[in-house]
């Protein structure tokens, strides 16, 4: 510990900043709308259109496909514009697309093809919003407020993951399935109205007379992530975690009903405990790094989150015993995995030049999420060959490779202050490179 760390002042509260409050309200409403839509869209297919299981699977795949298909290109596009403008357009587009469903239902035009088109559009616009909102925070707050800002935003996202599906299900039970879609359209409208009131604090990215081609800018983002040790570690840890977590969850969702003989309601109750845990993790994420340092918090939290899943294969006995234990395990996993998520995001935002925030977010998202289909296939293959309990143990052990890799990376050596952007981007972006903003925000990121 150095003297600077020990006397570092606590950053002022972001809740005094009206623009941050508008971003938080907008992002919270947007997450509620997106999470509710993940329930209501399939229910429209099942309830209103009598879709089969294969059609529901195709619908979900179509909504998720844009993450892999477009994230890298969206990152380039976001870096060419103000993130605020991207979020406003994405919210408006999603509200209009979803509002078309009850209109089509009233006109007798609603069918599976129309639902697939809407799901794909919503998925594409969600990719735009998610990349842009992570990039926008860096424009609104100071470097020492990044952890606090991410804590608030990720806390609301965690709450939306719990409340959004419940809201969507309740709306379907109270209204017709097509009419329930309007709940998501309403939340996207609230987000649109809130975010559009944020005052621009940065000039739009400078455009040369002949803008660089998209492929060149895309390659620049990939090169930055691959060439910087800290960003490379973030991407690698994310890829390892997502791959084995997808494999583990495939086995986990079979293990609970077939080996532990839990009912569907009990499985939902056990999994729901991750949500409150994530909320607690979000509240702690802005405080613990100031006391122990980012490296210590990241490595220890990742080890605890992934290590606690090793307890699941050891569970035996009646549901009266296993359900409370599963809830405790999932709560602990939610707390510490959210600590990792929030602080990794703060580190990534701090070391990335402002003009490349979108591309770096998109690159790491693709690296992390791109392996999930393969992880799911691995989980299914292991479950068929080795049995559920053994497969669960193997995939949980694989999950623990992520904190091990993190402990050997530069992330483990981070102190109580976030690293400066020029350390990560020096030879890639370079100081004085066009597009890196001047003024207080730009100067802070060069310090």
C-alpha positions in Angstrom: 0.0 0.0 0.0 1.4 3.5 -0.9 0.6 6.8 0.8 -1.5 8.0 -2.1 -3.8 5.1 -1.7 -4.2 5.5 2.1 -5.2 9.2 1.8 -7.3 9.0 -1.4 -10.6 10.9 -0.8 -13.9 9.2 -1.3 -15.4 10.4 -4.6 -18.6 12.6 -4.4 -21.9 10.9 -4.7 -23.1 10.5 -8.3 -26.7 10.8 -7.2 -26.2 14.6 -7.1 -25.5 14.6 -10.8 -28.8 15.1 -12.7 -27.4 13.6 -15.9 -26.3 10.4 -14.2 -29.7 10.1 -12.6 -31.3 10.4 -16.0 -28.9 7.7 -17.3 -29.7 5.4 -14.4 -33.5 5.9 -14.8 -33.2 5.2 -18.5 -31.0 2.2 -18.2 -33.2 0.7 -15.4 -36.3 1.2 -17.5 -34.6 -0.3 -20.5 -33.4 -3.3 -18.6 -36.9 -3.9 -17.2 -38.4 -3.7 -20.7 -35.8 -6.1 -22.2 -36.2 -8.6 -19.4 -40.0 -8.5 -19.5 -39.9 -9.0 -23.3 -37.8 -12.2 -22.9 -40.9 -13.7 -21.2 -43.7 -12.1 -23.1 -42.4 -12.7 -26.6 -42.2 -16.5 -26.2 -45.6 -16.4 -24.4 -47.2 -14.6 -27.3 -45.9 -17.4 -29.6 -47.2 -20.1 -27.2 -50.5 -18.6 -26.0 -51.7 -16.5 -29.0 -50.1 -18.5 -31.9 -50.0 -22.0 -30.4 -46.3 -22.4 -31.3 -44.5 -25.7 -30.7 -41.3 -26.1 -28.7 -39.1 -26.0 -31.9 -40.7 -22.7 -32.9 -40.1 -21.2 -29.4 -36.5 -22.3 -29.6 -36.1 -20.6 -33.0 -37.7 -17.4 -31.6 -35.2 -17.2 -28.7 -32.3 -18.0 -31.0 -33.3 -15.3 -33.4 -33.5 -12.7 -30.6 -30.1 -13.7 -29.2 -28.3 -14.1 -32.6 -27.5 -10.4 -33.1 -25.0 -10.5 -30.1 -22.7 -12.7 -32.2 -23.7 -11.3 -35.7 -23.4 -7.6 -35.1 -21.6 -6.7 -31.8 -18.3 -5.9 -33.4 -19.8 -3.7 -36.1 -22.1 -2.0 -33.5 -18.9 -1.2 -31.5 -17.5 0.7 -34.4 -20.7 2.5 -35.1 -21.1 3.6 -31.5 -17.5 5.0 -31.5 -18.4 7.1 -34.5 -21.4 8.8 -32.7 -22.4 10.0 -29.3 -23.5 7.0 -27.2 -26.5 9.0 -25.9 -27.9 9.3 -29.5 -27.5 5.6 -30.0 -29.4 4.7 -26.8 -32.2 7.1 -27.7 -32.7 5.6 -31.2 -32.4 2.1 -29.8 -35.1 2.7 -27.2 -37.4 4.4 -29.7 -37.0 1.6 -32.2 -37.7 -1.2 -29.6 -40.8 0.6 -28.4 -42.2 0.9 -31.9 -41.3 -2.7 -32.9 -43.0 -4.1 -29.8 -46.1 -1.8 -30.1 -46.6 -3.3 -33.6 -47.4 -6.7 -32.1 -50.8 -5.8 -30.4 -51.6 -3.7 -33.5 -51.0 -6.7 -35.8 -53.0 -8.9 -33.5 -56.0 -6.6 -33.6 -55.7 -6.5 -37.5 -55.4 -10.3 -37.7 -51.9 -10.1 -39.2 -49.9 -11.6 -36.3 -48.1 -14.8 -37.0 -44.8 -16.6 -36.3 -43.0 -14.9 -39.2 -44.0 -11.4 -38.0 -43.0 -12.4 -34.4 -39.6 -13.5 -35.7 -39.0 -10.2 -37.4 -39.9 -8.2 -34.3 -37.7 -10.5 -32.1 -34.8 -10.0 -34.5 -35.2 -6.2 -34.6 -35.5 -6.0 -30.8 -32.3 -8.2 -30.5 -30.4 -5.9 -32.8 -31.4 -2.7 -31.1 -30.7 -4.3 -27.7 -27.1 -4.9 -28.8 -26.9 -1.2 -29.8 -28.2 0.0 -26.4 -26.1 -2.3 -24.3 -22.8 -1.3 -26.1 -23.7 2.4 -26.0 -24.8 2.6 -22.3 -21.5 1.0 -21.1 -19.6 3.5 -23.3 -21.7 6.5 -22.2 -20.8 6.2 -18.5 -17.2 7.2 -19.2 -18.4 10.5 -20.7 -20.6 11.3 -17.7 -18.4 10.5 -14.6 -14.9 11.0 -13.4 -12.4 8.2 -13.3 -12.7 7.7 -9.5 -16.5 7.5 -9.9 -16.5 4.6 -12.4 -16.9 1.9 -9.8 -19.7 3.8 -8.1 -21.5 4.4 -11.4 -21.1 0.8 -12.5 -22.4 -0.3 -9.1 -25.6 1.7 -9.5 -26.2 0.6 -13.1 -25.4 -3.1 -12.5 -27.5 -3.1 -9.4 -30.5 -1.9 -11.4 -29.8 -4.5 -14.1 -29.7 -7.2 -11.4 -33.0 -6.0 -10.0 -34.5 -6.0 -13.6 -33.3 -9.6 -14.1 -35.4 -10.6 -11.1 -38.4 -8.2 -11.5 -38.6 -8.1 -15.3 -39.6 -11.7 -16.0 -42.0 -11.6 -13.0 -43.6 -8.5 -14.4 -43.9 -10.0 -17.9 -45.5 -13.1 -16.5 -48.0 -11.1 -14.4 -49.0 -8.9 -17.4 -49.7 -12.0 -19.5 -51.9 -13.4 -16.7 -53.8 -10.1 -16.4 -54.0 -9.2 -20.1 -53.9 -11.0 -23.4 -50.4 -12.1 -24.4 -50.1 -9.5 -27.3 -51.4 -6.7 -25.0 -48.8 -7.6 -22.3 -46.0 -6.7 -24.8 -47.0 -3.1 -24.3 -45.4 -3.2 -20.8 -42.0 -3.5 -22.5 -42.9 -0.8 -25.0 -43.8 1.5 -22.1 -40.5 1.0 -20.3 -38.5 1.6 -23.5 -40.5 4.8 -23.9 -39.6 5.9 -20.4 -36.0 5.2 -21.1 -36.1 7.2 -24.4 -37.6 10.2 -22.6 -35.1 10.1 -19.7 -31.9 9.5 -21.8 -32.7 12.2 -24.4 -32.6 14.8 -21.6 -29.0 14.0 -20.8 -26.9 17.0 -21.8 -24.0 16.2 -24.2 -20.7 16.7 -22.4 -18.3 15.7 -25.2 -18.1 16.9 -28.7 -19.0 14.2 -31.3 -16.0 12.1 -32.5 -14.0 14.0 -35.1 -14.5 12.8 -38.6 -11.8 12.9 -41.1 -12.6 14.0 -44.7 -12.6 10.3 -45.6 -13.6 8.3 -42.6 -11.6 5.1 -41.9 -13.4 2.0 -43.3 -15.4 0.0 -40.8 -13.1 -3.0 -41.2 -10.1 -1.0 -40.4 -11.7 0.4 -37.2 -13.0 -3.0 -36.3 -9.4 -4.3 -36.6 -8.2 -1.5 -34.5 -10.5 -2.5 -31.6 -9.5 -6.1 -31.9 -5.8 -5.2 -31.9 -6.2 -3.0 -28.8 -7.8 -5.8 -26.9 -5.3 -8.5 -28.1 -2.3 -6.3 -27.7 -2.9 -4.9 -24.2 -2.2 -7.3 -21.3 -5.0 -6.1 -19.0 -7.7 -6.0 -21.7 -6.5 -9.4 -23.0 -6.8 -10.8 -19.5 -10.4 -9.4 -19.2 -11.3 -11.1 -22.5 -9.7 -14.4 -21.6 -11.2 -14.6 -18.2 -14.7 -13.7 -19.6 -14.3 -16.4 -22.3 -13.3 -19.1 -19.8 -16.1 -18.2 -17.5 -18.8 -18.0 -20.1 -17.7 -21.3 -21.7 -17.8 -23.3 -18.5 -20.8 -21.5 -17.1 -22.8 -22.4 -20.1 -21.7 -26.0 -19.7 -22.4 -26.0 -16.0 -25.9 -24.5 -16.4 -26.8 -27.1 -19.0 -26.0 -29.8 -16.5 -27.3 -27.9 -13.5 -30.8 -27.5 -15.0 -30.9 -31.3 -15.5 -29.3 -32.1 -12.2 -31.9 -30.3 -10.0 -35.1 -32.0 -11.2 -33.6 -35.4 -12.2 -31.0 -36.1 -9.5 -32.3 -33.9 -6.6 -36.0 -34.5 -7.7 -37.0 -30.8 -7.3 -40.2 -29.4 -8.8 -40.2 -26.6 -11.3 -41.2 -24.1 -8.7 -38.4 -25.2 -6.4 -35.9 -24.9 -9.2 -37.1 -21.4 -9.9 -36.9 -20.5 -6.2 -33.3 -21.7 -6.0 -32.2 -19.8 -9.1 -34.0 -16.7 -8.0 -31.6 -16.3 -5.1 -28.9 -15.2 -7.5 -30.8 -11.9 -8.0 -30.7 -10.6 -4.4 -27.1 -11.8 -4.2 -26.3 -9.7 -7.3 -27.9 -6.6 -5.7 -25.8 -7.0 -2.6 -22.7 -7.4 -4.7 -23.5 -4.2 -6.6 -23.8 -2.3 -3.3 -20.4 -3.6 -2.1 -18.6 -3.2 -5.4 -17.9 0.6 -5.0 -16.6 0.3 -1.5 -14.4 -2.8 -1.3 -11.8 -1.8 -3.9 -11.1 1.5 -2.0 -10.3 -0.6 1.0 -8.6 -3.7 -0.4 -7.6 -2.8 -3.9 -9.1 -3.9 -7.3 -6.7 -6.8 -7.7 -7.5 -8.4 -4.4 -11.3 -7.9 -4.8 -11.3 -9.3 -8.4 -9.3 -12.4 -7.7 -10.9 -13.3 -4.3 -14.4 -12.6 -5.5 -13.9 -14.7 -8.6 -12.5 -17.5 -6.6 -15.4 -17.5 -4.1 -18.1 -17.2 -6.7 -16.8 -20.0 -8.9 -15.6 -22.1 -6.0 -19.0 -22.2 -4.2 -20.4 -24.0 -7.3 -18.3 -26.9 -6.4 -20.6 -27.5 -3.5 -23.6 -28.3 -5.7 -22.5 -31.8 -6.8 -22.2 -32.8 -3.1 -25.9 -32.1 -2.3 -28.0 -35.1 -1.3 -31.2 -35.6 0.7 -34.7 -34.3 0.8 -35.8 -31.0 -0.8 -36.3 -29.5 2.6 -32.5 -29.7 3.0 -31.3 -29.1 -0.6 -33.5 -26.1 -1.5 -32.2 -23.8 1.3 -28.6 -25.0 0.6 -29.1 -24.2 -3.1 -30.5 -20.8 -2.3 -27.4 -20.0 -0.1 -25.0 -21.3 -2.8 -26.8 -19.2 -5.5 -26.9 -16.1 -3.3 -23.2 -16.3 -2.6 -22.5 -16.9 -6.3 -24.6 -13.8 -7.1 -22.8 -11.6 -4.6 -19.3 -12.4 -5.7 -19.9 -12.8 -9.4 -21.5 -9.3 -9.4 -18.4 -7.9 -7.6 -16.3 -9.3 -10.4 -18.6 -8.0 -13.1 -18.8 -4.4 -11.8 -15.1 -4.0 -11.1 -13.9 -5.6 -14.3 -16.2 -3.2 -16.1 -14.7 -0.2 -14.2 -11.1 -1.4 -15.0 -12.0 -1.9 -18.7 -13.6 1.5 -19.0 -10.7 3.2 -17.3 -7.9 1.8 -19.4 -9.7 2.1 -22.8 -9.4 5.4 -24.7 -12.8 7.2 -24.9 -12.9 7.0 -28.7 -12.6 3.2 -28.6 -15.0 2.4 -25.8 -17.7 0.9 -28.0 -15.3 -1.3 -30.0 -13.7 -2.7 -26.8 -17.1 -3.4 -25.2 -18.2 -5.2 -28.3 -15.0 -7.2 -28.8 -15.0 -8.5 -25.2 -18.8 -9.3 -25.4 -18.2 -11.4 -28.5 -15.1 -13.1 -27.0 -17.1 -14.0 -23.9 -20.5 -14.8 -25.4 -19.2 -16.4 -28.6 -18.2 -19.6 -26.7 -21.5 -20.1 -24.9 -23.0 -22.4 -27.6 -20.0 -24.6 -27.5 -20.1 -24.7 -23.7 -23.7 -25.7 -23.8 -22.9 -28.5 -26.2 -20.0 -29.7 -24.0 -22.4 -29.8 -21.0 -24.9 -31.9 -22.8 -22.2 -34.2 -24.1 -20.7 -34.7 -20.7 -24.1 -35.3 -19.0 -24.8 -38.0 -21.6 -21.4 -39.7 -21.2 -20.4 -39.3 -17.6 -23.7 -38.8 -15.7 -25.1 -35.6 -14.1 -23.2 -35.5 -10.8 -19.8 -36.1 -12.3 -20.4 -33.7 -15.2 -21.5 -31.0 -12.7 -18.3 -31.5 -10.8 -16.1 -31.3 -13.9 -17.8 -28.2 -15.3 -17.7 -26.5 -11.9 -14.0 -27.3 -11.7 -13.5 -25.8 -15.2 -15.3 -22.6 -14.0 -12.5 -22.2 -11.4 -9.9 -21.8 -14.2 -11.2 -18.3 -14.7 -10.0 -16.9 -11.2 -6.8 -19.0 -11.6 -6.1 -17.2 -14.9 -7.0 -13.9 -13.3 -4.6 -14.4 -10.4 -1.7 -14.9 -12.9 -2.7 -11.9 -15.0 -1.9 -8.1 -14.5 -5.5 -7.7 -13.1 -4.3 -9.3 -9.8 -1.7 -6.5 -9.3 -4.1 -3.6 -9.5 -4.1 -1.3 -6.5 -6.8 1.0 -5.0 -6.7 3.3 -8.0 -7.7 2.5 -11.5 -4.9 2.4 -14.1 -4.6 5.3 -16.5 -5.9 5.0 -20.1 -2.5 5.7 -21.8 -0.9 2.7 -20.1 -3.3 0.4 -21.9 -3.5 2.3 -25.2 -0.2 3.9 -25.6 1.1 2.3 -28.8 -2.4 1.5 -30.2 -4.2 4.8 -30.0 -1.5 7.1 -29.0 -1.8 10.5 -27.2 -3.0 13.2 -29.4 -4.6 10.8 -31.8 -7.7 12.2 -33.6 -10.9 11.3 -31.8 -9.4 11.4 -28.2 -11.2 14.3 -26.6 -9.6 17.3 -25.0 -11.0 19.2 -22.0 -11.5 17.9 -18.5 -12.6 14.4 -19.4 -9.9 13.9 -22.0 -7.2 15.2 -19.7 -8.3 13.0 -16.9 -8.0 9.9 -19.1 -4.5 10.9 -20.1 -3.3 11.5 -16.6 
